[in-house]
């Protein structure tokens, strides 16, 4: 009998964190985990990892399992407060690979700079 391992499939999600203050990476992760637990309990746990985080620009890239993407997005939309600071999460783009995500973000930056120059 041959056991075949099933490969985990991931999705990459780019976010913009809009707030009055800079939010630290640890604060963001803690608040997101708390919101996921509050919404789905311990049986609806979402497996995710913050790959890139820039508190100055309010930019974040998260990797999560494909089957957890919907729950992660729901938690992000309903996350309105991090340590007393009101926040809004802007879901910029979602992709199956990090390379494609970066390409799409680069295209969008070029488009926005083109609009600003006209």
Secondary structure, 3 states (H helix, E strand, C coil): CCCCCCCCCEEEEEEEEEECCCCCHHHHHHHHHHHHHHHHCCCCCCCEEEEEEECCCCEEEEEEEHHHHHHHHHHHHHCCEECCEEEEEEEEEEECCHHHHHHHHHHHHHHHHHHHHC
